Amino acid sequence: MTHQTLTILNNTLIAPGVFRLALGELEPAVEIRPGQFVNIQIPGVFLRRPISVCDTEGERLTLIYKVVGEGTRLLSDMASGQELDLLTGLGTGYDLSLSGPSPLLIGGGVGIPPLYFLAKALIKQGKTPRVFLGFNKAEEVFMAKEFAALGAEVTITTLDGSAGKPGFVTDYLPKEADFFYTCGPLPMLKAICSKTTLPGQLSLEERMGCGFGACMGCSIQTAEGPKRVCKDGPVFHREVLGW
């Protein structure tokens, strides 16, 4: 965990209620792994807000978040040049060594951004991830072009059929695969585990107090007993979750 003050480069609306936040002056020595998150102190609110890392490039850190409450609403109003206080390098990351040559990356909503960082890392290892992105409707689609630009095979689904394939991402998961990585809303994560027997890692979304395991506020029950999402996760093996 590293404490840093970063400067906002831009804070851009990319889909209804969804913003891309680019921050500069990230310390070059700081290592952030795919699947880890940052905890941001937003002026005007008491608790920090956890946000998964979408990408890092040199001194640039990219986050994508959705406005869901007062904290993220205040964050969406912040402009270029303003500074933010961050705790970086929090939580466990995905284990890239577990997958074969063509793992499945399955994302829904704001669970999609950390999978972009993961896809980049897998491709650097010579792997070819197959990416499945689920949305409610066409106007909510984001990051599909960015995944395609990496060279990944991308499948988009929308519940109303207005873009890509109609239905849920779980309706189109291939059987010929050896591993999956996923992040998204809890119903989607449980549906994936009910639809496939593949081994995989899942990143959970949970309300957090401290973000580093001290307050126990994000504890969940698992097959191995209570676990803290912020410290023991947010990435868990499916057998640990017992789904």
C-alpha positions as CSV (number, residue, x, y, z in Angstrom):
1,M,0.0,0.0,0.0
2,T,1.3,3.4,-1.0
3,H,-0.1,6.9,0.0
4,Q,0.0,9.3,-2.9
5,T,-1.4,12.7,-4.1
6,L,-2.2,12.6,-7.8
7,T,-3.3,15.3,-10.1
8,I,-6.4,15.0,-12.3
9,L,-5.6,15.1,-16.0
10,N,-9.1,14.6,-17.2
11,N,-12.5,13.4,-15.9
12,T,-14.6,12.4,-18.8
13,L,-18.1,11.1,-19.2
14,I,-17.9,7.9,-21.4
15,A,-21.4,6.4,-20.9
16,P,-24.5,7.3,-18.9
17,G,-23.2,7.9,-15.4
18,V,-19.8,6.4,-16.2
19,F,-16.6,8.5,-16.1
20,R,-13.0,7.9,-17.1
21,L,-10.7,9.5,-14.6
22,A,-7.0,10.0,-15.7
23,L,-4.5,10.9,-13.0
24,G,-0.9,12.0,-13.3
25,E,2.3,11.9,-11.3
26,L,2.0,8.3,-10.2
27,E,5.2,7.3,-8.6
28,P,7.1,5.1,-11.1
29,A,8.4,2.7,-8.4
30,V,4.8,1.8,-7.4
31,E,3.7,-1.6,-8.6
32,I,0.0,-2.1,-9.2
33,R,-1.2,-5.5,-10.4
34,P,-4.3,-6.2,-12.5
35,G,-7.2,-6.7,-10.1
36,Q,-6.0,-4.4,-7.4
37,F,-7.8,-1.2,-6.4
38,V,-7.2,2.3,-5.0
39,N,-9.0,4.0,-2.2
40,I,-9.7,7.7,-2.9
41,Q,-10.3,10.5,-0.4
42,I,-13.0,12.6,-2.0
43,P,-13.3,16.2,-0.6
44,G,-16.6,16.5,1.3
45,V,-17.1,12.9,2.3
46,F,-15.7,11.0,5.3
47,L,-15.0,7.5,4.0
48,R,-12.7,6.8,1.0
49,R,-14.1,5.3,-2.1
50,P,-12.6,2.1,-3.5
51,I,-12.2,2.0,-7.3
52,S,-10.5,-0.8,-9.4
53,V,-7.6,0.1,-11.5
54,C,-8.3,0.2,-15.2
55,D,-4.8,0.9,-16.5
56,T,-1.4,2.3,-15.6
57,E,1.1,3.7,-18.2
58,G,4.2,5.3,-16.9
59,E,3.1,8.0,-14.4
60,R,-0.5,7.9,-15.6
61,L,-3.2,6.0,-13.7
62,T,-6.6,5.4,-15.3
63,L,-9.8,4.7,-13.3
64,I,-13.3,4.2,-14.5
65,Y,-16.2,4.7,-12.1
66,K,-20.0,5.0,-12.0
67,V,-21.9,7.7,-10.2
68,V,-23.9,5.8,-7.6
69,G,-24.0,8.1,-4.6
70,E,-22.9,11.4,-3.1
71,G,-19.2,10.5,-3.1
72,T,-18.9,9.6,-6.7
73,R,-21.2,12.5,-7.7
74,L,-18.7,14.9,-6.0
75,L,-15.9,13.1,-7.8
76,S,-17.6,13.5,-11.2
77,D,-17.6,17.3,-10.6
78,M,-13.9,17.5,-10.1
79,A,-11.8,19.0,-12.9
80,S,-8.4,18.9,-14.5
81,G,-5.7,20.3,-12.2
82,Q,-7.3,19.3,-8.9
83,E,-5.5,16.9,-6.6
84,L,-6.7,13.7,-5.1
85,D,-5.4,11.7,-2.1
86,L,-5.1,8.0,-2.9
87,L,-4.1,4.8,-1.2
88,T,-2.8,2.6,-4.1
89,G,-1.8,-1.1,-4.5
90,L,-4.6,-2.4,-2.4
91,G,-6.0,-5.9,-2.4
92,T,-5.0,-9.1,-4.1
93,G,-4.7,-9.2,-7.9
94,Y,-5.5,-11.8,-10.5
95,D,-3.0,-14.7,-10.8
96,L,-2.0,-14.7,-14.5
97,S,-0.1,-18.0,-14.2
98,L,-3.3,-20.0,-13.7
99,S,-4.7,-19.7,-17.2
100,G,-3.9,-21.4,-20.4
101,P,-3.3,-19.7,-23.8
102,S,-6.8,-18.3,-24.3
103,P,-8.6,-17.5,-21.0
104,L,-12.1,-16.1,-20.8
105,L,-12.5,-12.5,-19.4
106,I,-16.1,-11.9,-18.4
107,G,-17.2,-8.4,-17.2
108,G,-20.4,-6.6,-16.5
109,G,-20.9,-2.8,-15.9
110,V,-18.1,-1.2,-13.9
111,G,-16.6,-4.6,-13.4
112,I,-15.3,-4.3,-16.9
113,P,-12.4,-1.8,-16.4
114,P,-10.1,-4.0,-14.3
115,L,-10.3,-6.7,-17.0
116,Y,-8.7,-4.3,-19.4
117,F,-5.6,-4.0,-17.3
118,L,-5.7,-7.8,-17.0
119,A,-6.1,-8.3,-20.7
120,K,-3.0,-6.1,-21.4
121,A,-0.9,-8.2,-19.0
122,L,-2.1,-11.5,-20.4
123,I,-1.3,-10.4,-24.0
124,K,2.2,-9.4,-22.9
125,Q,2.6,-13.0,-21.8
126,G,1.6,-14.2,-25.3
127,K,-1.9,-15.2,-24.4
128,T,-5.0,-14.4,-26.3
129,P,-7.9,-13.6,-24.0
130,R,-11.5,-13.9,-25.2
131,V,-13.5,-11.0,-23.7
132,F,-17.2,-11.1,-22.9
133,L,-18.8,-7.7,-21.9
134,G,-22.4,-7.5,-20.7
135,F,-24.6,-4.4,-20.6
136,N,-28.3,-3.5,-20.4
137,K,-28.5,-1.6,-23.7
138,A,-26.4,-0.1,-26.5
139,E,-26.0,3.4,-25.0
140,E,-24.3,1.8,-21.9
141,V,-21.6,0.1,-23.9
142,F,-18.0,1.3,-23.1
143,M,-14.5,0.0,-23.6
144,A,-15.3,-2.5,-26.3
145,K,-13.1,-0.7,-28.8
146,E,-10.3,-0.5,-26.3
147,F,-10.3,-4.3,-25.8
148,A,-10.5,-4.9,-29.6
149,A,-7.5,-2.5,-30.1
150,L,-5.5,-4.8,-27.9
151,G,-6.2,-7.7,-30.3
152,A,-8.6,-9.5,-28.0
153,E,-11.7,-11.3,-29.4
154,V,-14.6,-9.3,-28.0
155,T,-18.3,-10.4,-27.6
156,I,-20.8,-7.8,-26.5
157,T,-24.2,-8.7,-25.1
158,T,-27.1,-6.4,-24.2
159,L,-30.3,-7.4,-22.3
160,D,-32.5,-5.6,-24.8
161,G,-30.6,-6.8,-27.9
162,S,-29.8,-3.2,-29.0
163,A,-26.1,-4.0,-29.4
164,G,-24.1,-7.2,-29.9
165,K,-25.9,-10.4,-28.9
166,P,-29.2,-10.4,-27.0
167,G,-29.3,-11.6,-23.5
168,F,-26.6,-12.3,-20.8
169,V,-22.9,-12.9,-21.2
170,T,-23.5,-16.3,-19.6
171,D,-25.6,-17.3,-22.6
172,Y,-22.5,-17.2,-24.9
173,L,-19.6,-18.6,-22.9
174,P,-17.7,-21.2,-24.9
175,K,-17.2,-24.7,-23.5
176,E,-13.8,-25.1,-25.0
177,A,-11.8,-23.1,-22.4
178,D,-9.6,-23.8,-19.4
179,F,-9.9,-20.8,-17.1
180,F,-12.0,-17.6,-16.5
181,Y,-11.4,-14.3,-14.9
182,T,-14.4,-12.1,-14.0
183,C,-15.6,-9.0,-12.3
184,G,-19.1,-7.5,-12.1
185,P,-22.3,-7.5,-10.1
186,L,-22.9,-10.4,-7.7
187,P,-25.8,-12.0,-9.7
188,M,-23.6,-12.2,-12.8
189,L,-20.7,-13.8,-10.8
190,K,-23.0,-16.4,-9.3
191,A,-24.6,-17.1,-12.7
192,I,-21.2,-17.7,-14.3
193,C,-20.4,-20.2,-11.6
194,S,-23.7,-22.0,-12.1
195,K,-23.2,-22.1,-15.9
196,T,-19.6,-23.4,-16.0
197,T,-17.4,-25.9,-14.1
198,L,-14.3,-24.2,-15.3
199,P,-11.8,-23.0,-12.6
200,G,-11.6,-19.3,-12.3
201,Q,-11.0,-16.2,-10.3
202,L,-13.7,-13.7,-9.4
203,S,-13.3,-10.1,-8.2
204,L,-16.0,-9.0,-5.8
205,E,-17.6,-5.6,-5.3
206,E,-18.2,-4.7,-1.7
207,R,-18.7,-1.6,0.5
208,M,-15.5,-0.9,2.4
209,G,-14.5,1.3,5.3
210,C,-10.7,1.3,5.5
211,G,-9.7,-0.6,2.4
212,F,-6.8,-2.5,4.0
213,G,-8.3,-5.0,6.4
214,A,-8.4,-3.1,9.7
215,C,-12.1,-2.3,10.1
216,M,-13.6,-5.8,9.1
217,G,-16.5,-3.9,7.5
218,C,-16.3,-5.8,4.2
219,S,-16.1,-9.3,5.6
220,I,-17.9,-12.1,3.8
221,Q,-18.5,-15.8,4.6
222,T,-16.6,-18.2,2.4
223,A,-15.9,-22.0,2.2
224,E,-12.8,-21.2,4.2
225,G,-14.5,-19.1,6.8
226,P,-14.8,-15.3,7.1
227,K,-12.7,-13.3,4.6
228,R,-12.1,-9.6,4.1
229,V,-12.8,-8.5,0.6
230,C,-10.4,-5.6,0.8
231,K,-7.5,-7.6,2.2
232,D,-8.1,-11.2,1.3
233,G,-9.7,-10.2,-2.0
234,P,-11.2,-8.6,-3.9
235,V,-10.0,-11.5,-6.1
236,F,-11.0,-15.0,-4.9
237,H,-10.7,-18.4,-6.4
238,R,-14.2,-19.8,-7.1
239,E,-13.7,-22.8,-4.8
240,V,-13.0,-20.4,-1.9
241,L,-16.3,-18.7,-2.5
242,G,-18.0,-22.1,-2.6
243,W,-20.3,-21.2,-5.5
